[in-house]
Amino acid sequence: MKKGRNIKILSVSDVVAPKFDQPIDTERMKEVDIIISCGDLPPEYLSRLVNIFNAPLYYVSGNHDIRNKEAPPEGGCNMHGRVIRIGEVNILGLEGSHWYNGGPYQYTEGQMRSIIRRLRLTLWWRGGIDIVITHAPPRHIHDAEDPCHKGFECFRWLIEKYQPQYFIHGHIHQNFADPSERVTILNSTKVVNAYGYYFLEIEGPPDAQG
């Protein structure tokens, strides 16, 4: 990843995109710096994307990713509960959905809040966050009212406290007539539903000038 230019991201979630079974435009392949998965995708599919785009994969598990512990995607970095610096960009990952039947990767509001609370010193030391990747959405942004698809209130607090450039999630299955329908802005943060796939860019740091 080159310093001083925007970082180009392929975000994916929830469904295998037939587009990536076809030949991919080589210029578009060169443009992808990192791949972000927001969960509920077969590990083989994610490994294939790593090979297609020759880019590193950063992922969180969704509530249906029962295979990830035994057979994680090759070339992938599990981001749950971690803050990783990529170039000059800090990325935080949080897996899973709201608790609804006791399955894996399910959390109560209190459990998810505790995970975030334990990260506060790291976030302070890192100087904040630029991208948050999750499976579930924030409460009242792209979410639903059933127990499984309800968003987390603490995600809204996270956005309001740290004001990342992007908050990227999956879990909410929706077809979009226009890419702009995926994005909701909360304060200065773009909240993106990555269902299927979505290309985006985040501002990189300026080039150092002598």
C-alpha positions in Angstrom: 0.0 0.0 0.0 1.5 3.3 -1.1 1.5 6.2 1.3 0.0 9.4 0.1 -3.0 8.1 -1.9 -6.5 6.9 -1.2 -6.8 3.3 0.0 -9.1 1.3 -2.2 -11.2 -1.4 -0.6 -13.4 -4.3 -1.7 -15.9 -5.0 1.0 -18.0 -8.2 0.9 -20.7 -9.8 3.0 -23.4 -12.4 3.3 -23.8 -13.7 -0.3 -21.3 -15.0 -2.9 -21.2 -12.6 -5.8 -21.4 -14.3 -9.2 -19.4 -11.4 -10.6 -16.2 -12.8 -9.2 -16.7 -16.1 -10.9 -16.2 -14.2 -14.2 -13.0 -12.7 -15.6 -12.3 -9.5 -13.7 -11.1 -6.3 -15.3 -7.3 -6.2 -14.7 -7.3 -2.5 -14.0 -10.0 -3.0 -11.3 -7.9 -5.8 -9.8 -4.9 -3.6 -9.5 -7.0 -0.9 -7.7 -7.9 -3.1 -4.7 -5.5 -2.5 -1.7 -7.4 -4.6 0.8 -10.4 -6.9 1.1 -12.8 -6.5 4.0 -15.3 -9.2 4.8 -18.2 -8.4 7.1 -19.2 -12.1 7.6 -21.4 -15.0 6.6 -19.3 -16.0 3.6 -17.7 -19.4 2.9 -14.0 -19.4 3.7 -13.2 -20.8 0.2 -14.9 -17.8 -1.4 -12.8 -15.4 0.7 -9.6 -17.3 -0.1 -10.5 -17.1 -3.8 -10.9 -13.3 -3.6 -7.4 -13.1 -2.0 -6.0 -14.9 -5.0 -8.0 -13.0 -7.6 -7.1 -9.5 -6.3 -3.7 -10.4 -4.7 -4.7 -8.3 -1.7 -4.8 -9.0 2.0 -8.0 -10.0 3.7 -9.4 -8.6 7.0 -12.6 -10.2 8.2 -15.0 -10.6 11.1 -17.3 -13.6 11.5 -21.1 -13.5 11.1 -23.7 -15.4 13.0 -23.6 -18.2 10.4 -19.8 -18.6 10.1 -19.6 -21.8 12.0 -16.7 -23.1 9.9 -14.3 -20.2 10.6 -12.8 -21.6 13.8 -11.9 -24.9 12.1 -11.2 -23.7 8.6 -10.6 -20.0 8.4 -10.0 -18.3 5.0 -6.5 -18.6 3.8 -4.6 -15.4 3.8 -7.1 -13.8 6.2 -6.7 -11.8 9.4 -9.5 -12.2 12.0 -10.2 -8.7 13.2 -12.6 -9.4 16.1 -11.7 -7.3 19.1 -8.6 -6.0 17.5 -7.3 -2.6 16.2 -4.9 -3.1 13.3 -2.9 -0.3 11.6 -2.7 -0.7 7.8 -0.5 1.9 6.4 -1.7 5.0 8.2 -5.2 3.7 8.7 -6.6 2.2 12.0 -9.2 -0.6 11.5 -11.3 -2.1 14.3 -13.3 -5.3 13.9 -16.3 -6.6 15.8 -17.9 -10.0 14.9 -21.3 -11.4 15.3 -25.0 -10.5 15.7 -27.3 -9.7 18.6 -28.1 -12.8 20.7 -31.2 -14.6 19.5 -30.9 -18.4 20.0 -27.6 -19.0 21.8 -25.6 -20.0 18.6 -22.0 -19.0 17.9 -21.0 -15.4 17.3 -24.0 -14.0 19.1 -23.7 -11.3 21.8 -26.0 -9.4 24.1 -25.9 -5.6 24.2 -23.9 -5.8 27.4 -21.4 -8.3 26.1 -20.7 -6.2 23.0 -20.4 -3.1 25.1 -17.8 -4.8 27.4 -15.7 -5.8 24.3 -15.7 -2.2 23.2 -14.9 -0.9 26.7 -11.8 -3.2 26.9 -10.6 -1.6 23.6 -10.8 2.0 24.8 -7.1 2.2 26.0 -6.0 0.7 22.7 -8.1 3.2 20.7 -6.7 6.1 22.7 -3.1 4.8 22.2 -3.7 4.4 18.5 -5.1 7.8 18.1 -8.7 6.7 17.2 -10.0 4.7 14.3 -10.6 5.3 10.7 -12.7 2.2 9.7 -14.9 -0.1 11.8 -15.9 -3.4 10.3 -18.7 -5.4 11.9 -21.3 -8.0 11.0 -24.3 -6.4 12.6 -25.3 -2.8 12.0 -25.7 0.0 14.5 -29.1 0.3 16.1 -31.6 2.2 14.0 -29.3 2.3 11.0 -30.1 -0.3 8.4 -31.3 -2.8 11.0 -34.6 -4.5 11.7 -36.7 -5.1 14.8 -36.5 -8.9 15.1 -34.0 -10.1 17.7 -31.5 -11.5 15.2 -31.2 -8.4 13.0 -31.5 -5.7 15.6 -28.4 -3.5 15.6 -26.2 -2.6 18.6 -26.7 0.6 20.5 -23.0 0.5 21.5 -22.1 0.7 17.9 -23.8 4.1 17.7 -21.9 5.2 20.7 -18.7 4.0 19.0 -19.4 6.1 15.9 -20.4 9.2 17.9 -17.3 8.9 20.2 -14.6 8.2 17.6 -16.1 9.4 14.3 -14.5 6.9 12.0 -14.6 7.7 8.3 -16.4 4.5 7.6 -18.5 2.0 9.6 -18.9 -1.1 7.3 -21.3 -3.9 8.2 -23.2 -6.8 6.7 -26.0 -9.0 8.1 -28.9 -7.0 6.5 -29.9 -8.6 3.2 -31.0 -5.9 0.7 -30.8 -5.4 -3.0 -29.8 -1.9 -4.0 -30.9 -0.1 -7.2 -28.1 2.5 -6.7 -24.9 2.2 -4.6 -25.8 5.4 -2.7 -28.7 3.5 -1.1 -26.1 1.5 0.8 -24.8 4.5 2.7 -26.2 6.4 5.6 -24.3 9.3 7.2 -24.2 9.6 10.9 -22.4 12.8 11.9 -19.3 12.6 9.7 -19.3 8.7 9.5 -20.5 6.9 6.4 -22.3 3.7 7.5 -22.2 1.2 4.7 -24.1 -2.0 4.1 -21.6 -4.3 2.4 -24.2 -6.9 1.4 -22.9 -8.7 -1.7 -19.9 -6.5 -2.6 -19.1 -2.8 -2.6 -16.0 -0.9 -3.7 -15.0 2.2 -1.6 -12.1 4.4 -0.9 -10.8 6.0 2.3 -8.6 9.0 2.3 -4.9 8.2 2.8 -2.4 10.6 4.5 -0.8 13.3 2.3 2.6 12.6 0.8 5.4 13.8 3.0 7.0 16.8 1.3 10.6 17.9 1.9 
